[in-house]
Amino acid sequence: MNSRLFAGFTTAAAMTSALVLAGTAQAATISFSDSLALSTTDIIDEVLSVQQFDSSLGTLTQVTLAFTGLVQGDARIESLDSQATTVTFNVGGSLTLLDGSDTLPNPLFDVEVTSADSADVSAFDGVIDFAGTSGASFMGLEASTDGEQVYTDAALLSFFTGNGDLSFLFSAIANSQVTGAGNIASQISTLASAGITVTYEYDEIITESVPEPSTLLGLGAVLAAGAMTLRKRGNVLSK
């Protein structure tokens, strides 16, 4: 092969290796969670923390804050009435979640939850043992809630962005009670738990290698020059 032509093709090959990185956006999500296990009420400003969004991953477009709360109660009762009656155990409480920095509109969640169960009991059987014909037990009665807040405002997205943690404050105030008898002995235990999950939706930047425009033009010029050289050489050989 003609040395000049070979050099031209070598130059073209080298030029095609001169690349730039072009980015395309691709939707992606990442989530962080924290929770509080069942704990005795009342619970005041228990901290739940999640990681902020790392802006090096891409451009944050939406944040969803999901909350779950649970109240669980046990009750043992003994009717002291002289007549048979129906007793009811209501387990419930007020569940609240706040933004610890007070940047987001508070309260984020403020919910009353309640659940009930009942039992028919006889007149007092003479023994306060929460059993027998005048006693009853309600174990593990639960009331729960869940919900979510969605944020797309630029200022609030900025609040969720950074390299630290965000703190949320959970409170649970119990209001469990037993009703139905004018004379009653009871023992009540109320627990509460909570969980939060923050989901970040963002445009992830995917980089891919493409030739620079100047490289494509240079490659075309080299190949054209090579073609002309071959044409001239063919004309010489034909004479």
N, C-alpha and C positions, 0 to 999 in steps of 0.2 A: 504493500500500500504506500502511496505517496506520503512522504514524511510530513509534509505540511498538512495534508488531509488528516493524517493520524493525529497530529497535534491539535487540529481543530476539533476532532471528535473528543479528544481527551479534555480539551477546554470545556466543551459542551457538557461532558459528564460531570466535571467539577462544578460547573455553574448550576446544574440541576440539584446539587447537594446544598446550595445556598438557600435555606428555608427560613420562613418566619412562622410564628405561632399565631393561629387565629382562634378566637373563642366563640363557642356557641352556648346558649343558656339551656339548661335542662332542669325541670322542676324536681325538687328533692325535699325530704322531711327528716327531722331528727327530734327525738323526744327525751325529756328528763323528768324523773318522778321522785317524790318523797312521800312518806306516810307516817302516821302515828298509830301504833297498835292500841288495842282496847285498853283504856285507862280509866281509873275511877274519876267520876265527875265530882265537883265542877272543875273544868279545865279552862285556864285563862291564858290567852296569848302564847300558846305553844308554837314554837317556830318550825315551819316547814320550808326547806330551801331547795332551789333548783338552779342549775347552771345557766348563765346567760348565753346568748347566741354568739358564736365566734364568726366575726365578719369575714375572716379569711376563707370561709367555706363558700361564700357567695353573697347575694343580695337578699336580705330578709324581706318577705312580702306579706306574711300573715303569721299571727301567733294565736294559738288556741289554748286557753287555760281551762282544764277540766278539774272538777271537784267532786269528791264522794264523801259522804258523811254517814255515820251509823251510831245509833243509840241502842244499847242492849241492856235489858233489865231482868232481875230476878225478884220475886216477891213470895213471901210465906205469910199466910193470914190465918187467923183464928177468930171466928165470929163469937162474940160474947152475948149476943142477943138471946132473948127467951123464945124467939120464934125463928123458923126457917127463913132463909133469905138468899138472895143472889149477890155475890160480891164480884167486883170488877177491878182488874188491875190495868191501869193505864201507864205505859212506859212512854216517855217522851222527853224532849228537850229542845233548846234553841241552839242551832249550830251556825257559827259565824266564821267567815274567812275575810281577813283584811290584808291589804298590801302594807307591808311593814314600813315602807318608805313614804307612804301616803301620796305616791305619784299617780297611781291608778284611782279611778273613782271608787271610794269606799262607801259601804261594804261591798266586797266583790260577791259575796253570798251571805244571805241572812235568812235562814229557813227554820220553821217550826216543824218538827217531826213527831208523830205519835202513833201508837199502836195499842190495841186493847184485847184482853181476853177475860172470860168470866167463868164462874163456877157456882153451882147451887150447893149450899151448905145447910145443915140442920141447926136447930137451937144448940146453944153451947153444951158440949158433952162433958164438961167438968174438968178438962185438962187442956192447958195451953201448950200444945206440942205441935201446932201447925199441921196436924194430921187428924185422923179419926173422922167422924161425920161432920164436925163443925169446922174442920181445917181444910186448907187447900194450898197448893204450891204452883207458881207460874215461873217456869225456868226458861231463860234464853229468849224472852220475847224481844223482838227487834223492830226498829223503825229506821228507815234510811232515806237518803236523798242523793241526787246527783244532778249536775248541771255543768254548763260551760260558758265561758266568755270568749268572744273572738275580737281580735284587735288588728286593724289595718292602717290606722292613722300613723303618719310618719313620725310624729313626736313620741307616740307610745312604742312604736317599733324601735326607736332609738333607746328607750328605757330598757328594753329587753336585750339590747346588744352590748357586748363587752366581754371582759375576761374574768369576771367575778361571779358571785352568786346573788340570787334574788331571794329575799326573805318574806314569807307570808305568815300571818298570825292566825292560829285556829283557836276558837273558844267553844265550849259546850257547857250550857247551863241546864241542868236536869230539872224536870218538873213531874216526875213519876209519882203516882198516888194510887191508893186503894179506896174504893167507894162501895156503898151498897148496904152497909150495916151501921146502925147508930152506935153500937158498941163493938169494937174490933181491936185486936192486937195484930200488929204486922211488922215484918222486917222487909226492907226494900234495899236493893243494891242496883245502882245505875252506872254503866260504863259507856264510854264513847270512843270512836276512832275516826280517822280522816285520812284522805289521800289526795294529792294533787299531781297532775301531769301537765307539763307545758310542751306543746308541739310547735316546732318552728318549721314553717314552710318557706322555702327560699329557692332562688334561681342559682343553680350550681353552674359555674363556668367550666366548660369542657374545652381543653386546648387541643388542637390538632395541627399537624404540620402541613403547610401549603407553600408552593413556590412563590417567591416575590415576583411582582409584575416585571421588574427590570430583568430578573433572571430568565423569565419566559421570552422576553424580547431578545435578550442576548443569545439564548439558545437558538431562536429562529434565525438570527443573523448568521451564526456559525454554521448551521445546517445548510442554509442557502448558499453560503460561500463554498461549502463542501460540494454541493451539487454542481455549482458552476465549474469547479475545478475538474470534477469527473467529466463534465460535458466537453470542456476544452481538451482534456487528455484524449477523449474518444475521437474528436475531430482530427487531432494530430496523427493518431494511429491509422485513421482511414485514408490519409493522403498518401 
